């Protein structure tokens, strides 16, 4: 808990309040953490993301958050509410939080953003045909920016896909590395650069196996034509 690798338990927090005479401060903070719409470690990751000079993103199933339209993000959040995995309030906070992240990355100069998406990200219709069409259009627009490299990892690469979970890798101004990976229930922030290097190597391998940026945009444009 002191190194921020495990959240405090309610019981431990109550003992801290008793020991320091803090009248429930620790207990309330623990409650806020447990009821946060964000996974463990993600808030710290986002704070570093805003400083990074390079971002490398991999996602599967859905378009990476930083590249989502608002309507696409709202559809993802609404689905989570219908499944009962988050409350309506938490879903709205997630969408607002994402919008704030996207805004912070529009700084000058912008970071270099590498994106590799599994083919499932662009083939899975989210929010209906109209929402998905707008999302594919945005991806094509973003791919044309000089600081963005967008690639699609096709189904054809099979077992050579390097990751089975979403992975984000940051290069900070001092050239140190940080990575963040998550499952549906847990996030893990890796702060040790040496531990991130093998993940970065796997990402490079994934980029080689993926479609080129030109081929990726061609596939996205092809799928867009089948939507209204």
C-alpha positions in Angstrom: 0.0 0.0 0.0 2.9 2.4 0.7 4.2 1.9 -2.8 0.7 2.3 -4.3 0.7 -1.2 -5.7 -2.3 -2.3 -3.6 -5.3 -0.3 -2.5 -6.0 0.0 1.2 -8.8 -2.2 2.6 -11.7 -0.6 4.5 -10.5 -2.3 7.7 -7.0 -1.0 7.3 -8.3 2.5 6.5 -10.4 2.6 9.7 -7.3 1.6 11.7 -5.4 4.5 10.1 -8.2 6.9 11.0 -8.1 5.7 14.6 -4.3 5.8 14.9 -4.0 9.3 13.4 -7.3 10.7 14.7 -8.4 11.8 11.2 -12.1 11.3 11.7 -12.8 9.0 8.7 -10.6 10.7 6.1 -8.8 7.5 5.1 -12.1 5.5 5.1 -13.7 8.0 2.8 -10.7 8.0 0.5 -10.8 4.2 0.3 -14.5 4.3 -0.5 -13.9 6.8 -3.3 -11.1 4.6 -4.8 -13.3 1.5 -4.7 -16.2 3.3 -6.3 -14.2 5.0 -8.9 -15.1 4.4 -12.6 -11.3 3.9 -13.3 -9.3 0.8 -12.8 -6.4 0.7 -10.4 -3.3 2.5 -11.7 -5.1 4.2 -14.6 -5.3 7.7 -13.0 -1.5 7.7 -12.5 -1.0 6.5 -16.0 -3.1 9.3 -17.5 -1.1 11.9 -15.5 2.0 10.6 -17.2 0.3 10.2 -20.6 -0.2 14.0 -20.6 3.6 14.5 -20.3 4.7 11.8 -22.8 6.5 12.6 -26.0 5.6 9.2 -27.6 2.5 7.0 -27.1 2.2 3.5 -28.4 -1.3 2.0 -28.1 -2.6 -1.5 -28.8 -6.3 -2.4 -28.5 -8.6 -5.2 -29.5 -12.4 -5.3 -29.7 -12.9 -1.6 -29.5 -11.1 1.5 -30.9 -8.6 2.9 -28.5 -10.1 5.6 -26.2 -7.9 8.4 -27.4 -9.2 7.9 -31.0 -12.9 7.5 -30.2 -15.7 9.9 -31.2 -17.9 11.1 -28.4 -20.8 9.1 -29.7 -18.7 5.9 -29.9 -17.5 6.4 -26.3 -21.1 7.0 -25.1 -22.2 3.8 -26.8 -19.5 1.8 -25.1 -20.4 3.4 -21.7 -24.1 2.7 -22.3 -23.4 -0.9 -23.0 -21.5 -1.2 -19.7 -24.5 0.3 -17.9 -26.9 -2.2 -19.5 -24.7 -5.1 -18.4 -24.7 -3.7 -14.9 -20.9 -3.4 -14.7 -21.0 0.4 -14.0 -23.7 2.8 -12.8 -25.0 5.6 -15.1 -23.1 8.1 -13.1 -19.9 6.2 -13.5 -20.5 5.8 -17.2 -20.9 9.5 -17.6 -17.7 10.2 -15.6 -15.8 7.8 -17.9 -17.0 9.6 -21.0 -16.1 13.0 -19.5 -12.7 11.7 -18.3 -11.9 10.4 -21.8 -12.8 13.8 -23.4 -10.4 15.5 -21.0 -7.7 13.1 -21.9 -8.2 13.7 -25.6 -8.1 17.5 -25.0 -4.9 17.4 -23.1 -3.1 15.6 -26.0 -3.9 18.4 -28.4 -1.0 20.4 -27.0 1.8 22.0 -29.0 3.9 20.2 -30.0 1.8 17.1 -29.9 3.2 13.7 -28.9 4.0 11.1 -31.5 1.2 8.5 -31.4 1.7 5.0 -32.7 -1.5 3.0 -32.8 -2.0 -0.7 -33.7 -5.5 -1.9 -33.6 -6.6 -5.5 -33.9 -8.9 -6.0 -37.0 -11.8 -6.6 -34.6 -11.7 -2.9 -33.6 -12.8 -1.7 -37.0 -15.1 -4.7 -37.9 -17.1 -4.7 -34.6 -20.1 -2.3 -35.0 -20.5 -0.1 -31.9 -23.5 2.2 -31.5 -25.1 1.3 -34.8 -24.1 1.9 -38.4 -24.2 5.7 -38.2 -21.9 6.0 -35.1 -19.5 3.4 -36.6 -19.3 5.2 -39.9 -18.3 8.4 -38.1 -15.8 6.5 -36.1 -14.2 5.0 -39.2 -14.1 8.4 -40.8 -12.3 9.9 -37.8 -9.7 7.1 -37.9 -9.0 7.9 -41.5 -8.6 11.6 -40.7 -6.3 10.9 -37.7 -4.1 8.6 -39.9 -3.3 11.6 -42.1 -1.9 13.7 -39.3 1.9 14.0 -39.3 2.3 12.9 -35.7 0.1 9.8 -35.9 1.0 6.3 -37.2 -2.1 4.0 -37.5 -1.9 0.3 -38.3 -4.3 -2.6 -38.3 -3.2 -6.0 -37.1 -5.2 -8.3 -39.4 -6.7 -11.6 -38.4 -4.3 -13.3 -40.8 -1.4 -12.9 -38.4 -3.0 -15.4 -36.1 -0.9 -16.5 -33.2 1.8 -13.9 -34.1 -0.2 -11.1 -32.6 2.0 -10.1 -29.7 -0.7 -9.1 -27.1 -4.0 -10.6 -25.9 -4.9 -7.6 -23.8 -4.8 -3.8 -24.4 -1.4 -2.3 -23.9 -0.2 1.3 -23.7 3.5 2.3 -23.7 4.7 5.8 -22.9 8.0 7.4 -23.6 8.5 10.3 -21.2 10.6 13.5 -21.9 13.6 12.0 -20.1 13.2 8.9 -22.4 12.2 6.6 -19.5 9.4 4.1 -20.3 6.2 3.3 -18.6 3.4 0.8 -19.6 -0.2 0.2 -18.7 -2.1 -3.0 -19.4 -5.6 -4.0 -18.2 -8.2 -6.8 -18.1 -11.9 -6.1 -17.6 -11.4 -6.0 -13.8 -7.8 -4.9 -13.2 -5.2 -2.4 -14.4 -1.4 -2.7 -14.0 1.0 0.2 -14.3 4.6 -0.7 -14.9 6.9 2.1 -13.8 10.3 0.3 -14.3 11.8 1.1 -17.7 13.8 -2.2 -17.7 10.6 -4.2 -17.3 8.9 -2.2 -20.1 11.6 -2.9 -22.7 10.4 -6.5 -23.5 6.9 -5.1 -23.9 8.3 -2.5 -26.3 10.1 -5.1 -28.3 6.9 -7.1 -28.6 5.2 -3.9 -29.8 7.8 -3.4 -32.5 7.3 -7.0 -33.6 3.6 -6.4 -33.8 4.1 -3.3 -36.0 6.1 -5.4 -38.4 3.4 -8.0 -38.7 0.6 -5.5 -39.0 -0.7 -3.9 -42.2 1.2 -0.8 -43.3 -0.4 2.6 -42.6 -1.5 2.8 -46.3 -3.0 -0.7 -46.3 -4.7 0.0 -42.9 -6.4 3.2 -44.2 -7.5 1.3 -47.3 -9.2 -1.4 -45.2 -10.8 1.2 -42.9 -12.1 3.1 -46.0 -13.4 -0.2 -47.5 -15.4 -1.0 -44.4 -16.7 2.6 -44.3 -18.3 2.1 -47.7 -20.6 -0.6 -46.4 -22.1 1.7 -43.8 -24.6 4.6 -44.4 
